[in-house]
Amino acid sequence: MRYIGIDYGSKKVGLAVSDESGRVAFPLQVISNNKSLLVEIAKICEQEKIVKIICGLSLDFSGQDNPIAREAQNFCNQLSAKINLPLDFENEVLTSVFAGQTMARDRDLDARAAALILQRYLDRKK
């Protein structure tokens, strides 16, 4: 059972995938948020044989939606409907901060944040 984790941003989207056992998350790649985003992620899901989408739920420290939350939720709902896969959301608070602390801030930061989001989900469902 492979899962995909998504760290949605207005300019870039980080992606991560789990191992086949669904226990460990790995950064995959960062792609531009443009008109082909939905199609690109759908292809990745097919290639990686993904069974479930885990989308970062963008909340502020008080638990309320932050400005990008609705956009991310809409995108992930569209993706789920397009490729007919189940969708769950996982709180993504501080994942980008933690991802930046583990390694230098580089172009893979969003993929590492997506891996943290996915790993939180995988750990919680054990």
C-alpha positions in Angstrom: 0.0 0.0 0.0 1.7 3.2 -1.2 0.5 6.6 -0.1 1.3 10.0 -1.6 1.8 13.1 0.7 1.2 16.5 -0.7 2.5 19.8 0.7 0.4 22.3 -1.4 1.7 25.8 -2.0 0.6 28.6 -4.3 3.9 28.4 -6.2 5.3 25.0 -5.5 3.9 21.6 -4.4 6.0 19.1 -2.5 5.4 15.4 -3.0 6.4 12.4 -0.9 5.6 8.7 -1.2 5.6 5.9 1.3 7.3 2.6 1.0 5.2 -0.4 -0.2 4.4 -1.4 3.4 2.9 2.1 4.1 5.2 2.7 7.1 7.9 5.1 6.0 7.7 8.3 4.0 10.3 9.5 1.5 10.5 12.9 -0.3 9.8 12.5 -4.0 9.9 15.8 -5.8 8.8 19.4 -5.9 6.7 20.6 -8.9 5.5 24.0 -10.0 1.9 24.9 -9.2 0.6 25.6 -12.7 -2.2 24.5 -15.0 -0.7 21.0 -15.5 -0.4 20.3 -11.7 -3.4 18.0 -11.5 -2.4 16.0 -14.5 1.2 15.7 -13.3 0.3 14.4 -9.9 -2.3 12.0 -11.4 0.4 10.5 -13.5 2.7 10.1 -10.5 0.0 8.4 -8.6 -0.5 5.9 -11.4 3.2 5.3 -11.9 3.8 4.8 -8.1 0.7 2.7 -7.7 -0.7 5.0 -5.0 -3.7 3.8 -3.0 -4.4 6.9 -0.9 -3.7 10.7 -1.0 -2.6 12.5 2.2 -2.9 16.2 1.8 -1.4 18.7 4.3 -4.1 20.6 6.2 -2.9 24.1 6.4 -3.9 25.5 9.8 -2.6 28.3 12.0 -1.6 27.8 15.6 -5.1 28.3 16.8 -6.4 25.5 14.6 -8.1 27.7 12.0 -7.6 27.6 8.3 -4.7 29.8 7.1 -5.0 31.7 3.8 -4.0 28.8 1.6 -6.0 26.1 3.4 -9.2 26.4 1.2 -7.1 26.3 -2.0 -5.2 23.2 -0.9 -8.4 21.4 0.2 -10.1 22.2 -3.2 -7.1 21.0 -5.1 -6.8 17.8 -3.2 -10.5 17.1 -3.5 -10.3 17.6 -7.3 -7.3 15.3 -7.5 -9.1 12.6 -5.4 -12.1 12.8 -7.7 -10.1 12.8 -10.9 -8.1 9.6 -10.0 -10.7 8.0 -7.8 -8.5 7.6 -4.8 -9.5 8.1 -1.1 -8.2 11.3 0.5 -7.2 12.2 4.1 -5.9 15.4 5.5 -3.1 15.7 8.0 -2.1 18.8 10.0 1.0 20.4 8.5 1.8 22.9 11.2 5.6 23.5 11.3 6.5 20.9 8.7 8.3 23.4 6.5 10.1 24.7 9.6 11.2 21.2 10.6 12.2 20.3 7.1 14.4 23.4 6.9 16.1 22.5 10.2 17.1 19.0 9.1 18.9 20.2 6.0 19.7 23.4 4.3 16.8 25.3 2.8 16.9 24.2 -0.9 14.7 23.3 -3.8 13.7 20.0 -2.1 12.4 21.6 1.1 8.7 21.2 0.1 9.3 17.5 -0.7 10.8 17.0 2.7 7.8 18.8 4.3 5.5 16.5 2.3 7.4 13.5 3.7 6.9 14.9 7.3 3.2 15.3 6.6 2.9 11.8 5.3 5.0 10.3 8.1 2.8 12.0 10.7 -0.2 10.3 9.0 1.4 6.9 8.8 2.6 7.1 12.5 -0.9 8.1 13.6 -2.7 5.3 11.8 -0.5 2.5 13.3 
